[in-house]
Each structure stands twice: as structure tokens, then as C-alpha cells.
Amino acid sequence: MAEIALENITKRYADGTEALRPTSLTIADGELFVLVGPSGCGKSTLLKLIVGLERPSDGAIRVGGQDVTQRDPKDRNMAMVFQSYALYPHMTVRENMAFPLRLAKLPAPDIDARVEQVAALLELDGLLERRPAALSGGQRQRVAMGRAIVRKPAVFLLDEPLSNLDAKLRGQMRNELARLQRQLRTTTIYVTHDQTEAMTLGQRIAVLRGGAVQQVGSPRELYQRPANLFVARFVGSPAMNLLPARIDGERLMLPMAELPLPEPLRGLVPQGTREVIAGIRPEHIGDADGPAGSGGVTFHVRPELVEWLGADVHVHFDVEAPGSGGLGALQRELDLGAEHGDRLRLIARVGANTPAREGEDMALTLDPAGLLLFDTTTGERLGAHAA
């Protein structure tokens, strides 16, 4: 068993900096768990605490039920793969992969058998006698992975291992990592700042900001039911549109349209609430004359930018939003962007047959089923604790 339990762990440095606020997480045995967030959010600190490169200021770390909080890294049966491949340039692929087994003083026949087995798994068996300089970036990353796998650790810890690869190779390596993890069934913690990488790899994801966990859930949960504005904007590409809104009885007043407050949202609005922040994903705004147009609320815009991406087209447009309530302050606090004085920049994701042209008026339709509402003071999604 390699279930990992973090019990109220924190990390404070001598100068008073709180790199990690009290954090409790449980990572299941055999799970691929992703830590994601912007630079400086505490995800790498959390990884170092788990592996033992740093000690927590408070709290406990348990692996398979055993307290490992004060154990050295070598005594935790974990293997870490870093952003830099950290291969020995004077050694062959075979020697690099065998190195940790030689340190453990395994018999030579066992070392050879393990290296050959893992090399075949990673499709490195034809490269065993090459040195790192003769390998591509993807091959070097597989060697770094192989060096970790041969140890047969209880836990893999991966700290942004694909950051040095180009976009196409990153996609290929993501698929390989997911395949390997399913095959090996080893508990794996993966750190990244790339939300696309997190969404495509993670069985569950923890989103961090400012040393605190904002939400833990499956990719679907984070996308469809974000706990707050930060998660809503951080997860998804293009990001969720946010705009000030007003509730008048059972009507929801948006800057560009007015509509009945959708039934699923009515019971979530606290009594007396008048100002809220509305969130809508770009795919819930479509062409008025397209399939998404039926049953929605139509409004007219003049696109500022039209991005043709093949099957999808992103239509960027502005709406007037004078006196945007709490949205402006929250945008600045959370670095949400998309604010242009009294105008807000929104994005619609439409089909390739769209009539959208930059500078030409067009009709769009908003699907009320895609609306989420957020508190203007806390930024929390209304109903987040009930979902």
C-alpha cells in the first residue's frame, strides 16, 4: 500500500514567509494525482515535503499508514524525476539506468534484468549503449523515467518533467506517462503549472494558489463546478468569461442581455443578494443561427478578433460594463485579466461555419444552462459547498 496522507502540513521559513498553509490531502494507492497552479503557489514545496527534501513546520506525512515526516529521502522508498533530466553525460543509457541499483548493491544479474525490462517498457532497448548527448529530448526524458522505474519505488514524484520539450513532444510524452502509470499502477504525484497537462493526465487534481489548496477534484469537477473564481479562470482554455450581473426578483441582468434566472440557480442565491458575478464558458456562447442558438438568449456584438483554429473559431468581443461592482476588485486581486476600463473582453467558441468577421456586426446566443454565479466578496461559487 502506498496511500499518502498529508495531515495539516505547513511550511514556514525563517524570515516568516509561509510557503504552504495548513494542507490536508489523501492520495489513493495507485492514483495519478496532479498538483497545479501558477509559479510560487507552493506546489513544488509540497512535493519536496513529501519526498523529504524539506521538513514541514507542522503536521504529519504518512505513506501506507506509516509516519515518514522525519525520515530522510533515501528511507521513504520514493523516486523523483525533475524538470532537468539530470543524466550523467559520461555514462551510457544502460549505466544511467543501472546507477541507483548499483548504489543499492543489487547483484549484477538482477541489475541487468531490471534495466533490460524497463528499457523494453520505455522503448529504449535499442539505445542502451548511447550516451545522453546522442539522444533527443524525449529520449532523455524516458531515460530519466527509466532510472526511477528500475528502483520499483512505492511512489513516483514528477516535478514538471515535460517543461523542456516542444509542444508536440509534450503531447506524446503525456500519453506515454499516462500509459506507463496505468501499467505500473504506482502512486504518482505530478507537478505542473500547465492546466492542460493537469487536465489530460490527472485522475484527480489539486489547484493551489498562494500556498493554499483552492479545490481538489476530477478534471470534470474542476471544469464544470469550480469552487471559486480563481479555479474558474485557471482551469479551461480559453478561460471562463466573467461579467458583473444583477438579480432583480427572478430575472438575471447581464451587461448584454436579460434573462430569467435559471431554475438550478434559484435556490443557490442567498436571500437579499442583488449583485453577483456570472461565469460562462466560451462554448456556451454560440452563433445565433447555429445549433446552439435555440433556447438561448440572443445579443449582438461586433467582433474585435476572430481566431480560426480549424474545427473551432474563437470570437473575441467587448461588452459595456460600467460600474462593474465587485468584479474589477476581484480581477485585480486574483489577476483575472480581461478588464478594459468600463468594457469587458469576452470569448465565444463557435463552429467553423460561423459568419463572424472582425468589425462586422453579428448575433450570438448565450445558453443559460452554462451559467454559474459567484459571490462578489469572497469569489466563491454560489452552491459550491452544496455541490
VENPE-V467740 format. One record per helix or strand of 2 or more residues. SS is the DSSP state (H for helix, E for strand). FROM is the first residue (numbers start at 1). TO is the last residue. Records with the same first field share a line. If there is no record, write none. Layout:
SS = FROM-TO  FROM-TO
This chain:
E = 4-12  18-27  32-36  58-63  66-67  78-81  155-159  187-192  204-209  212-217  241-248  251-254  258-260  275-280  285-287  297-302  305-308  312-320  339-340  343-351  361-366  372-374  380-381
H = 43-51  73-75  93-103  108-121  132-134  137-149  167-184  195-201  219-224  229-234  263-266  282-284  291-293  327-334  368-370
